[in-house]
């Protein structure tokens, strides 16, 4: 992260207590650090992202956390060891086998056992889902943050291993959404299941009509994803019966927000902000 992004932040003495938001996805794990007394609309002081490992011990996760916190401290312009360990943490993990691994690691790195997004945690969202226990923790965070930042109704798209589309109704309730294969999954499927097709590095296609196999694949993968996003959003808007603001987060959110035909806001910190709001709603920090 760029040092100038933190020039107006409080001094080290003023930011010595933190809340760590951890979002463990199927492919990537993301970490966002918030000031202890930050309000619900505040942005993370620092963030980091790494690959999610399928096999992980609590010691592995703890080592990863210590490395991430050290790198975050460096991004904040702090010397080694100057960043104090977080006072608290909140965890969103969509990989069931890794939940307790990360809980144990966070309990050892932070001053207290982390909150875990799931049944029993207050969300502040009225649920229209048939079984709220089925909803992924990242989906809840996205819907909550989208409503708080962009109002209701609102549609949130999260681009990751899966493409998640969340719909919040005019009354602020969580209506449900859509889960579809994600951009990277589509790219891998093409190269794995078609013997003559190579792995391509994803990026913005220069044209719709590709003049090589790689260009044709890039167009099909990226613009195909754009077309799917446009079609799904149009159908959700129609079912809502009105045009709702659309926010896009996740991998390549900025690029795809520029390619879709509808107006959309790219928000890299949407999930982090939602996790932090969930923390505030369930454990109000007190000095």
C-alpha positions in Angstrom: 0.0 0.0 0.0 1.2 3.5 -0.6 2.6 5.5 2.3 0.8 8.7 1.3 -2.5 7.0 1.9 -1.8 7.2 5.6 -0.3 10.7 5.9 -3.5 12.0 7.6 -3.9 9.1 9.9 -3.6 9.5 13.7 -0.1 9.2 15.3 1.1 5.8 16.5 0.2 6.6 20.0 -3.4 7.4 18.9 -3.8 4.2 16.9 -2.4 1.6 19.3 -5.5 -0.5 19.5 -7.0 -2.4 16.6 -9.7 -4.7 15.4 -8.6 -7.2 12.7 -11.2 -8.3 10.1 -10.3 -11.7 8.5 -12.2 -12.9 5.4 -11.1 -16.4 4.4 -12.5 -17.3 0.9 -12.0 -20.5 -1.2 -9.1 -19.0 -3.1 -8.0 -15.9 -1.2 -7.8 -14.8 2.4 -8.0 -11.1 3.1 -7.1 -9.1 6.2 -8.2 -5.6 7.1 -7.1 -3.6 10.2 -9.4 -1.0 11.8 -8.7 1.4 14.5 -10.4 0.3 17.8 -12.6 3.4 18.0 -13.3 3.6 14.3 -16.9 4.4 13.3 -19.0 2.2 11.1 -18.2 4.2 7.9 -14.4 4.2 8.5 -12.0 2.5 6.0 -9.4 0.0 7.1 -6.0 1.5 8.1 -4.3 -1.3 6.2 -5.2 -4.5 4.3 -3.4 -7.5 3.0 -4.3 -10.5 0.8 -2.9 -14.0 0.5 -3.8 -17.3 -1.1 -6.0 -19.7 0.9 -4.3 -23.0 1.6 -6.6 -26.0 1.7 -4.4 -27.7 4.4 -3.5 -25.5 7.3 -2.7 -26.0 11.0 -3.4 -23.4 13.6 0.4 -22.8 13.9 0.5 -22.2 10.1 -2.3 -19.7 10.4 -0.7 -18.0 13.4 2.6 -17.6 11.5 0.7 -16.2 8.6 -1.1 -13.7 10.9 2.1 -12.5 12.5 3.7 -12.0 9.0 0.6 -10.1 7.8 0.6 -7.8 10.8 4.3 -7.1 10.4 3.7 -6.2 6.7 0.7 -4.0 7.7 2.8 -2.2 10.2 5.4 -1.6 7.5 2.7 -0.2 5.2 1.6 2.1 8.0 5.2 3.4 8.3 5.8 1.7 11.6 9.1 0.1 12.7 9.3 -3.7 13.3 7.5 -4.6 16.5 5.8 -1.2 16.9 2.4 -2.3 15.8 0.7 -3.8 18.8 -1.3 -7.0 18.5 -5.0 -6.4 17.8 -7.3 -6.2 20.8 -10.0 -8.1 19.0 -10.9 -9.8 15.7 -13.9 -10.9 13.6 -13.7 -13.9 11.2 -15.6 -14.7 8.1 -14.6 -18.2 6.7 -16.5 -20.0 4.0 -14.2 -23.1 4.3 -15.7 -25.2 7.1 -12.5 -27.2 7.8 -10.6 -24.0 8.4 -12.9 -22.1 10.8 -11.5 -23.6 14.0 -8.0 -23.3 12.6 -8.3 -19.6 12.2 -10.2 -19.2 15.5 -7.3 -20.8 17.4 -4.7 -18.7 15.6 -6.6 -15.5 16.1 -7.1 -16.3 19.8 -3.4 -16.6 20.2 -2.5 -13.5 18.2 -5.2 -11.2 19.4 -6.0 -10.3 23.0 -9.3 -12.2 23.0 -11.2 -15.0 21.1 -12.5 -13.7 17.8 -16.1 -13.2 16.8 -17.2 -15.6 14.1 -19.8 -14.6 11.5 -22.5 -17.2 11.6 -25.6 -18.3 13.6 -26.0 -16.4 16.8 -24.3 -13.2 15.6 -26.5 -10.2 15.3 -26.5 -8.9 11.7 -29.0 -6.0 11.8 -30.5 -7.4 8.6 -34.1 -8.7 8.4 -33.7 -12.0 6.6 -36.1 -13.1 3.8 -33.9 -16.2 3.1 -35.7 -19.5 3.7 -32.8 -20.8 5.9 -30.5 -17.9 7.1 -28.0 -20.5 8.5 -27.1 -21.4 4.9 -26.0 -17.8 4.0 -22.2 -17.5 3.6 -20.7 -15.1 6.1 -19.1 -13.0 3.3 -22.5 -12.6 1.7 -24.0 -11.2 4.9 -21.0 -8.7 5.3 -21.5 -7.6 1.7 -25.2 -7.0 2.0 -24.9 -5.1 5.3 -22.1 -2.9 4.1 -23.9 -2.2 0.7 -27.0 -1.1 2.5 -25.2 1.1 5.0 -23.0 2.8 2.4 -25.4 2.9 -0.7 -28.9 2.8 0.8 -31.7 0.4 0.0 -32.6 -1.1 -2.3 -29.1 -2.1 -3.5 -27.4 -4.9 -5.4 -23.9 -6.1 -4.4 -21.7 -8.3 -6.7 -18.7 -10.0 -5.1 -16.2 -11.5 -7.6 -14.2 -14.4 -6.3 -14.1 -18.2 -6.7 -17.9 -17.7 -7.2 -19.8 -14.7 -8.5 -22.2 -13.7 -5.7 -25.0 -11.4 -6.3 -26.8 -10.0 -3.2 -30.2 -8.2 -3.3 -31.3 -5.9 -0.5 -34.9 -4.7 -0.7 -36.4 -1.2 -0.4 -37.1 -1.9 3.3 -33.5 -2.8 4.0 -34.1 -6.6 4.3 -31.9 -9.2 2.7 -33.9 -10.8 0.0 -31.5 -13.4 -1.2 -29.2 -13.6 -4.3 -27.4 -15.6 -6.9 -24.4 -17.8 -6.7 -22.6 -18.6 -10.0 -19.1 -19.8 -11.0 -16.5 -17.0 -10.8 -14.2 -15.6 -13.4 -11.1 -17.6 -12.4 -13.1 -20.8 -12.2 -14.3 -20.3 -15.8 -10.7 -19.6 -17.0 -9.4 -22.8 -15.3 -12.3 -24.9 -16.7 -11.4 -23.9 -20.2 -7.8 -24.9 -20.0 -8.4 -28.0 -17.9 -11.2 -29.5 -19.9 -10.1 -28.5 -23.4 -6.9 -30.2 -24.3 -5.6 -27.7 -26.8 -6.5 -24.5 -24.9 -3.7 -22.9 -22.8 -3.9 -21.1 -19.5 -4.3 -17.4 -20.2 -3.5 -14.4 -18.0 -6.7 -12.5 -17.5 -6.9 -8.8 -18.5 -9.0 -6.4 -20.4 -9.6 -7.7 -24.0 -8.5 -5.3 -26.8 -11.4 -6.4 -29.0 -14.5 -8.6 -28.9 -13.3 -10.7 -31.9 -10.1 -12.4 -30.9 -7.5 -12.9 -33.7 -5.6 -15.6 -31.8 -6.6 -18.5 -29.5 -5.4 -16.5 -26.5 -7.3 -13.4 -27.6 -10.4 -15.4 -28.3 -10.2 -17.1 -24.9 -9.6 -13.7 -23.1 -12.6 -12.2 -24.9 -14.8 -15.2 -24.0 -13.8 -15.4 -20.4 -13.8 -11.7 -19.5 -16.5 -10.4 -21.8 -18.6 -13.5 -21.2 -18.4 -12.7 -17.5 -19.4 -9.1 -18.2 -22.4 -10.3 -20.2 -23.5 -12.6 -17.5 -23.2 -9.9 -14.9 -25.3 -7.6 -17.1 -27.9 -10.2 -17.6 -28.2 -11.2 -13.9 -28.3 -7.6 -12.7 -31.1 -6.8 -15.3 -33.1 -9.8 -14.1 -32.7 -8.8 -10.4 -33.7 -5.2 -11.2 -36.8 -6.5 -13.0 -37.7 -8.7 -10.0 -37.2 -5.8 -7.6 -39.4 -3.7 -9.8 -37.0 -0.7 -9.8 -33.5 0.3 -10.6 -31.3 -0.1 -7.6 -27.7 1.1 -7.2 -25.1 -1.6 -7.9 -21.8 -2.0 -6.1 -19.0 -4.4 -7.2 -16.3 -5.8 -4.9 -13.7 -8.6 -5.1 -11.1 -9.7 -7.6 -10.8 -7.3 -10.6 -13.8 -5.3 -9.5 -12.4 -2.0 -10.8 -11.8 -3.5 -14.3 -15.2 -5.2 -14.6 -17.0 -2.1 -13.2 -15.6 -0.2 -16.2 -16.8 -2.8 -18.7 -20.4 -3.4 -17.7 -23.1 -1.4 -19.4 -24.9 -0.5 -16.2 -23.7 2.1 -13.7 -21.7 0.5 -11.0 -19.5 1.5 -8.1 -16.3 -0.5 -7.4 -15.7 -0.8 -3.7 -12.6 -2.8 -2.7 -13.3 -2.5 1.0 -17.0 -3.5 1.0 -16.6 -6.9 2.7 -14.1 -5.5 5.3 -16.5 -2.7 6.1 -19.4 -5.1 6.6 -17.3 -7.3 8.9 -16.3 -4.3 10.9 -20.0 -3.2 11.2 -20.9 -6.7 12.4 -18.2 -6.4 15.0 -19.5 -3.0 16.2 -23.1 -4.4 16.4 -22.0 -7.4 18.5 -19.3 -6.1 20.7 -19.2 -2.3 21.1 -15.7 -1.3 21.9 -15.3 0.4 25.2 -12.2 2.0 26.6 
